Amino acid sequence: MADPQTSAAGSWRQAVFDTLKAQDVRHIAYVPDAGHAVAIRMAQADPAMRAVVLTTEEEGIGYLAGAWLGGQRGALLLQSSGVGNCINTLALAACGRFPLLMVVTMRGDWAEFNPWQNPMGQATEPALNLMGVRTWRADRAEDVAPLLHGAASMAFNGDTACAVLLGQRLIGEKQWVK
Amino acid sequence: MGEVMPDWLERRAVVAALLEERGEMLVVTGLGSPSYDVMAAGDHPLNYYLCAAMGSAATVGLGLALAQPARQVLVITGDGEMLMGLGALATIGVQRPANLAIAVLNNGHFGETGMQASHAGLGVHLHGVAAACGFATAVEITDMAGLDGFRAGLAARDGTKFASIAVQANEPQRVLPPRDGVAIKNRFRAELGFAPI
């Protein structure tokens, strides 16, 4: 596999970080996913950013609410399975009307090899919508930056919970036998 | 377990002592009784009361502490709420903000739901978990002298702190905090100088 930092197909990975940076995001809370590896690495290397590794994704909702109470913006990077872990805690974003920006790498929606990823992956978008989170899907590299820019604008300018779903077609088929 | 331990501390007195001369300290409360205790000590614009999202008090405190390093942040929560966010102690243990302290009012029970024994009341030592996660201070407090020492250390902002405070398993009269999460958010941010959107 080509280095995702340099290949054309990987440029959207850089765009995720660049778009968050341009929106003055200072906190990147994450549970790792290969699709977010570039943004996580760049956040860790950026002295103006705080990269916070979580044990479970719902920690990020509280964390980012706290950062906003303290006057700063952040984003939560997670995989679609982690959306399931967030459901009850999304009440905090709803009841406090906190801005919440989630960037979700999808599983179970295209060429999924591991069927155990399918139930949560396929419930991810309706589950977010049921909990009051607005969603946008990016399946093409050129859509990532504009959709993330739009979601961030609506999150931080409108005290809204917003998620951009990065589709499996965009991320690429996972090679299970290497 | 299950009986009231008469030698343990009275939760309202504990919280009143923690918030005495609080100055510019920022306070986050876990859902349920700790919110009532903090409200009973006096409402304050720099209090953020959680009324749901169980397990989130510590993570809200972490985000706040990292965004406001010049202010002391005190999370006041219960053992049941802390248990639901136990992983947050590991997350905090990685970041270790010097201005974050967590005070768990530990009565060993789920007080809101009928006083069922919690893990903390059945032998799990929360302060031991915090110590293993790398908190600079991780103590169990069983008397007011110990509490005074913990409170005196807050102003120094010299390390991530955790205290499990043994309180009686009783239910003082409820003093409900405001439940409009948007209003208390805007009030809190305004006090720090941030305008609403």
Chai-1 contact restraints between the chains, C-beta under 6 A:
chainA,res_idxA,chainB,res_idxB,connection_type,confidence,min_distance_angstrom,max_distance_angstrom,comment,restraint_id
A,R50,B,L66,contact,1.0,0.0,6.0,A-B,restraint_1
A,L54,B,T91,contact,1.0,0.0,6.0,A-B,restraint_2
A,T55,B,G87,contact,1.0,0.0,6.0,A-B,restraint_3
A,T55,B,A90,contact,1.0,0.0,6.0,A-B,restraint_4
A,T55,B,T91,contact,1.0,0.0,6.0,A-B,restraint_5
A,T56,B,G87,contact,1.0,0.0,6.0,A-B,restraint_6
A,E59,B,T59,contact,1.0,0.0,6.0,A-B,restraint_7
A,E59,B,A88,contact,1.0,0.0,6.0,A-B,restraint_8
A,E59,B,T91,contact,1.0,0.0,6.0,A-B,restraint_9
A,G62,B,S56,contact,1.0,0.0,6.0,A-B,restraint_10
A,G62,B,T59,contact,1.0,0.0,6.0,A-B,restraint_11
A,G62,B,V60,contact,1.0,0.0,6.0,A-B,restraint_12
A,Y63,B,T59,contact,1.0,0.0,6.0,A-B,restraint_13
A,Y63,B,L62,contact,1.0,0.0,6.0,A-B,restraint_14
A,Y63,B,G63,contact,1.0,0.0,6.0,A-B,restraint_15
A,A65,B,V60,contact,1.0,0.0,6.0,A-B,restraint_16
A,G66,B,V60,contact,1.0,0.0,6.0,A-B,restraint_17
A,G66,B,G63,contact,1.0,0.0,6.0,A-B,restraint_18
A,G66,B,L64,contact,1.0,0.0,6.0,A-B,restraint_19
A,A67,B,G63,contact,1.0,0.0,6.0,A-B,restraint_20
A,A67,B,A67,contact,1.0,0.0,6.0,A-B,restraint_21
A,L69,B,Y48,contact,1.0,0.0,6.0,A-B,restraint_22
A,L69,B,L64,contact,1.0,0.0,6.0,A-B,restraint_23
A,L69,B,F188,contact,1.0,0.0,6.0,A-B,restraint_24
A,G70,B,L64,contact,1.0,0.0,6.0,A-B,restraint_25
A,G70,B,A67,contact,1.0,0.0,6.0,A-B,restraint_26
A,G70,B,Q68,contact,1.0,0.0,6.0,A-B,restraint_27
A,G71,B,A67,contact,1.0,0.0,6.0,A-B,restraint_28
A,G71,B,F194,contact,1.0,0.0,6.0,A-B,restraint_29
A,Q72,B,A67,contact,1.0,0.0,6.0,A-B,restraint_30
A,T89,B,A53,contact,1.0,0.0,6.0,A-B,restraint_31
A,T89,B,S56,contact,1.0,0.0,6.0,A-B,restraint_32
A,A91,B,A52,contact,1.0,0.0,6.0,A-B,restraint_33
A,A91,B,A53,contact,1.0,0.0,6.0,A-B,restraint_34
A,L92,B,A53,contact,1.0,0.0,6.0,A-B,restraint_35
A,L92,B,S56,contact,1.0,0.0,6.0,A-B,restraint_36
A,C95,B,G181,contact,1.0,0.0,6.0,A-B,restraint_37
A,G96,B,G181,contact,1.0,0.0,6.0,A-B,restraint_38
A,G96,B,K185,contact,1.0,0.0,6.0,A-B,restraint_39
A,R97,B,V182,contact,1.0,0.0,6.0,A-B,restraint_40
A,D159,B,I197,contact,1.0,0.0,6.0,A-B,restraint_41
